[in-house]
């Protein structure tokens, strides 16, 4: 087994040792080096402590991480065809289904389960729902689900997205008085690619003409001040700032690249497909500059990572709306970083370069791969997985198996 393959297998083992809940099969955002996790209580979830967003708790990104990881596990299964890969994919899919089935509100997908295995925070987001959908779509196309499971998952996906459509493509909170968090209707490439994919994928899964009609209509409609169509926005790809710019977040915008890749796979019109491929390549080339951020990783920074987030409760106050919850959560991010400098360091030097590699891999562009394949291979071998505290290195598997990088 070559070095990249060995490194990715070590990452796989570490994810399952520490970051996958053994009961619910959901991913936690972070854990101690022995797998220690402090789950919020039912009371904390109900009150929104430390915030209703659940940021800085270990259960803030269950659908996000689980959905993208499932897409990588499906690729792993397609490459290996072994029972272990099948079992892992099925377990993560079960966790994603369980999250949505626990929802008290159509269109709301909880971020994760608290200490009693049922409680959850009241606010999700479009960045949670889309990866949840995308991963289960990949799972359905893998051939792994049984006929009954397939019917359950398709119904769940369609009902969730239909409910979001009913809310004007906004993501409802679990409690109506909190309002909404995020939408897919904004006139950006980021939202256009996701909105179009949700329609096209549901048409692919159900054959229901309403989704195809919505896809064609949204594809051609002019949006924004410059009146560009959503297809034109997709063809432009994502814009990324320079590597030294701290607010460049490839980990969230990578899902737009996943949407474009799915659209290119599903589209039968060569001209439209070529525009998606144009966007894929543009995003890949702009993301490539961020691969070098991995060189700044230092395993000595922030060794004393604490998994006990409850010190943030000292800054808590009640939140009547999602906007108030977001403001509180944002005010707590510097407090978390000050207590845990390892967390932002891993975000900057591990999460972002690995997601840049996935953005490149999703484009499947020979010229881009020729330029960056060697760097991507070195990056996969660069990190001491057992010493990392945050789970975002799961994307290393997605990178490797997206391309089956046997030559690295």
Order of alpha helices (4+ residues) and beta strands (2+ residues): alpha-alpha-alpha-alpha-alpha-alpha-beta-beta-alpha-alpha-beta-beta-alpha-alpha-alpha-alpha-alpha-alpha-alpha-alpha
